[in-house]
Amino acid sequence: MPVTKSPQAPAASTAPPPSRGGPPGSTRASLRAAGLAGSLLVLLAVVVLSIGFGAKQLSPAEVWHGLFDSSSPAYTVVHKMRLPRTLLGLLAGAALGLAGCVMQALTRNPLADPGLMGINAGASASVASAASFLGVATFNGYVWFALAGAGAVSVLLYAVGGGRGATPARLALAGAALNATLYSYVSAVMLLDTASLDKMRFWTVGSLADARPSTVLKVLPFIAAGLLIALALARPLNALALGDDAARALGARPALTRAASIAAVTLLCGAATAACGPIVFVGLMVPHFVRTLTGPDLRWMLPYCAVLAPVLLLGADVLGRVLGRPGELQVGIVTAVLGGPLFLYFVRRGKAVRA
C-alpha cells in the first residue's frame, strides 16, 4: 500500500520584517544633516548680532546703511571694526573648535583642549619672546613664531605623554605642567619688559578687539589649510580609535594620521593665537556638546565643531561688549568664566580623565 506523505508546513522565514520607517542609518544621517543646517542658522544669527552690537550703539537701519553705503557715518565703524572682528571670530572659533576635536580624538582624552594642554601657551611664549627680544610687533612676524611654538609644544606634549602608549591621565598631567611653565615664562618676560607688556596686555587674555581686514586676510590661508587637513582626518581618526592594528586593517596609516593631526593642530592653534591671543575652553566645551548631538563619529563631529565653535566665540564676544559698556570685556575672559565651571563639572562627574 503506497505511503502518502503528509504535506509539510512551510519553513518559517528568518528574514527580518521590512522596516516601516526606512533604514535607521539614513534616518540618523538625516537628523544629523538637519541639525547641521540648524546650527548654520544659529551661526548666521550670531553673526548678525556681532555686526549689530558694540560699544557704540547703532540702530539696525544705521548698521544696514553702514554695510552698503560708503557715505554713511556708520560705514567706518561697521567696515573697519565690526565686520573684521566678526570674520576673525568666525575663523578663530572654527580653528579652536576643530583643534580641540582633533586633539581629543588623537589623544583619546576628553579634556584635551589647546588652551589646557599647553598648545596656546607654546604659541604665546614664542610670540612673547619675539616681541621682547627681537622687536617683532606685527602679525606677519607673530604668526611664524606662533606656529613654531604651537608645533614644538604639540610634539613635546605627545612625546612627554607617552607617544602611542599615552593615557589620558599622563597627557593631562603633561599638558598642565607645560601650560603652567610656559605661561609663567610669558608673565616673567612681560613683567621684565614694560614695552612688551603695554603692547601685549590685551593680546595675552585673548581679544578680537584689534581685528583688521589685513589680519583676516593674512590668517585665512593658515586656518583654511588646517581646516582642510582636519576634515580629511575624519575617517583615519575614526579608524585609529579602534587601535593601530585595526586601523591598518581598515587601510589607515597610524603614523601618518598622527603627523597630519599634529600639523592640523599647529596650523589652527598657531594662526588663531597669533591673531587673537590665547583663548581657552572653546576647544573643550564645543566637542563635548557636539558629541551629545552626533555621537563619536568624527565625520559629523568635525563639521559641527567648525560651525558651533564660532557660535560660542562670537556669542562670548558680543556678551563681553554688552556687559562691559561703555568699554568691553575681552572674549578670553568671558570664555574662561563660562568654561571654568564646565571643566569642574566634567571632572566632578567622572567624565574626564581616566588612566
HUDA-V114301 format. One record per residue. RES is the residue in one letter. OMEGA is omega in whole degrees, -180 to 180 (none if undefined). Layout:
BEGIN
res: [RES RES]
omega: [OMEGA OMEGA]
END
This chain:
BEGIN
res: [M P V T K S P Q A P A A S T A P P P S R G G P P G S T R A S L R A A G L A G S L L V L L A V V V L S I G F G A K Q L S P A E V W H G L F D S S S P A Y T V V H K M R L P R T L L G L L A G A A L G L A G C V M Q A L T R N P L A D P G L M G I N A G A S A S V A S A A S F L G V A T F N G Y V W F A L A G A G A V S V L L Y A V G G G R G A T P A R L A L A G A A L N A T L Y S Y V S A V M L L D T A S L D K M R F W T V G S L A D A R P S T V L K V L P F I A A G L L I A L A L A R P L N A L A L G D D A A R A L G A R P A L T R A A S I A A V T L L C G A A T A A C G P I V F V G L M V P H F V R T L T G P D L R W M L P Y C A V L A P V L L L G A D V L G R V L G R P G E L Q V G I V T A V L G G P L F L Y F V R R G K A V R A]
omega: [-177 179 178 179 179 -180 180 177 179 -179 179 -179 178 -179 179 178 -179 -179 -180 -176 -177 180 -180 -179 -179 177 179 179 179 178 179 178 178 177 178 177 177 178 177 177 177 178 178 179 -180 176 178 178 -179 178 -174 -175 177 179 176 -178 177 176 177 179 179 178 -180 179 178 178 -168 -177 -177 179 -179 177 -179 -176 -179 -179 -176 -172 -177 -175 -171 -179 175 179 180 179 178 176 176 -177 -178 178 178 -180 -177 178 178 179 178 180 179 -180 179 179 -177 -175 -175 -178 -179 175 -178 -180 -179 -180 -177 -175 173 -178 177 179 177 177 -180 180 180 179 179 178 180 -179 -175 -172 -177 178 179 -175 -179 180 180 177 -178 -168 -178 177 179 178 180 -180 179 179 -179 -179 177 179 -179 179 -179 -180 -179 -179 176 178 -178 178 -177 174 178 -179 -179 179 179 179 179 179 179 180 179 -179 -179 -178 -176 179 173 178 179 180 -180 -180 -176 178 179 -179 -175 178 177 179 180 -178 -168 -173 175 -180 -174 177 -180 -175 172 -171 -177 -179 177 178 180 179 179 -179 -178 -178 -175 -178 -179 -179 178 178 178 179 180 178 -178 -180 178 -178 -174 -179 178 179 173 179 -178 178 179 -177 -176 -177 179 179 178 179 179 176 179 178 -172 -178 179 179 179 180 179 178 178 178 180 180 179 180 -176 -178 -179 -179 -179 -179 178 -176 -171 -171 -178 179 -172 170 178 180 176 -173 -171 178 177 179 -178 -179 177 -180 -171 -168 -173 -177 -176 176 175 -178 -176 176 178 180 -180 180 -173 177 173 175 179 -176 179 177 177 179 177 179 178 179 -178 -177 -175 -179 7 173 177 171 -179 -174 178 178 -179 180 177 179 179 -173 -178 178 179 177 179 178 180 180 -178 -178 177 -179 -173 -167 173 -178 none]
END
